[in-house]
């Protein structure tokens, strides 16, 4: 991470006129990438993992982990997919959600 020579703000990489430069978020000062130890990477559009959202409801079903636990609707132990989401303050543990693969019932579990 680098900082602006003018105001001390954080520099982020930007494309300007076909060249990659470092631009200050605060004052807009532009500095060349040359001379620095920068590595510019781009996200590959054909990466099959780009579309997966395994932590949110509605993510791809095969991407979620599964466990065996009792479903309160089916009244038996079933295979359930699970995910976690931060639903409370950041100093509280995340909420676990379990979705029964047989009936689709979703249960919440707080720690």
Secondary structure, 3 states (H helix, E strand, C coil): CCECCCCCCEEEEEEECCEEEEEECCCCCEEECCCCCCCCCCCCCCCCCCCCCCCCCCCCHHHCEEEEEEECCCCEEEEEEEEEECCCCCCCCCEEEEEECCCCCEEEECC
